[in-house]
């Protein structure tokens, strides 16, 4: 939202453009005060004293449960390449998409 558009009010038309939404003039007129109301609630967070709160990315502790990393047999190369529509040097050949 363009860094609060440098202190100006949020512009629903600009946000709709970023989201690739096509809004009518009536929809813009309806949504503008609604967005300002929502942003007003979010701005209330700025008034909180969080100086004693440690930054965190999760509200509760998160622990990953990871399986043991073990080598396993892969797919048979010849069987896989039998399904390839095009092959070059034992690899899948795909059309060039970047000039």
C-alpha positions in Angstrom: 0.0 0.0 0.0 2.9 2.2 -0.9 4.1 2.7 2.7 0.7 4.3 3.6 1.1 6.3 0.5 3.6 8.6 2.4 1.2 9.6 5.1 -1.9 10.2 2.9 -5.1 8.2 3.3 -5.3 4.8 1.7 -6.7 4.8 -1.8 -9.0 1.9 -2.5 -8.5 2.5 -6.2 -4.8 2.0 -5.9 -5.2 -1.1 -3.8 -7.7 -2.5 -6.3 -5.3 -1.8 -9.1 -2.6 -3.8 -7.3 -5.0 -6.7 -6.7 -6.1 -6.5 -10.4 -9.7 -5.8 -9.3 -11.9 -3.7 -11.5 -14.2 -1.7 -9.3 -17.0 0.7 -10.3 -17.1 4.3 -9.1 -19.9 3.2 -6.7 -17.9 0.4 -5.3 -14.9 2.7 -4.8 -17.2 5.1 -2.9 -18.5 2.3 -0.7 -15.2 0.6 0.0 -13.1 3.7 0.7 -14.7 4.5 4.1 -14.7 0.8 5.0 -11.0 0.4 4.3 -10.2 3.6 6.3 -12.3 2.1 9.2 -10.3 -1.2 9.1 -7.0 0.6 8.9 -8.0 2.7 11.9 -8.3 -0.4 14.0 -4.9 -1.6 12.8 -3.4 1.8 13.7 -4.6 1.2 17.3 -1.8 -1.4 17.6 0.7 1.5 17.3 -0.5 2.8 20.7 0.5 -0.3 22.6 3.6 -0.3 24.6 5.5 -3.4 23.4 9.0 -2.3 24.6 9.2 -5.4 27.0 7.9 -7.9 24.4 10.4 -10.0 22.6 9.9 -10.2 18.8 8.6 -13.6 17.7 7.3 -15.1 14.5 4.8 -17.4 16.2 2.4 -16.9 19.1 3.3 -20.3 20.6 6.5 -22.3 20.4 6.8 -24.3 17.1 8.8 -27.5 16.9 9.4 -29.3 13.7 9.0 -33.0 13.7 11.4 -34.2 11.1 12.0 -37.8 9.9 15.4 -39.2 9.7 17.1 -38.4 6.4 17.8 -41.7 4.8 18.8 -42.5 1.2 16.2 -44.6 -0.6 16.1 -46.0 -4.1 14.8 -43.6 -6.7 12.8 -44.1 -9.9 14.2 -46.3 -12.6 15.7 -43.9 -15.2 14.7 -46.0 -18.3 11.1 -46.3 -17.1 10.8 -42.6 -16.4 12.4 -41.6 -19.7 10.0 -44.0 -21.5 7.2 -41.4 -20.7 9.2 -38.4 -21.9 7.7 -36.8 -25.0 11.2 -35.7 -26.0 14.7 -36.6 -24.6 18.2 -35.3 -25.1 21.3 -36.9 -23.6 19.2 -38.9 -21.1 17.3 -35.8 -19.9 13.9 -34.4 -20.5 14.0 -32.0 -23.5 11.6 -29.0 -23.1 10.8 -26.1 -25.4 12.9 -23.0 -24.9 10.8 -20.3 -23.3 13.4 -17.6 -22.7 15.3 -15.8 -25.4 
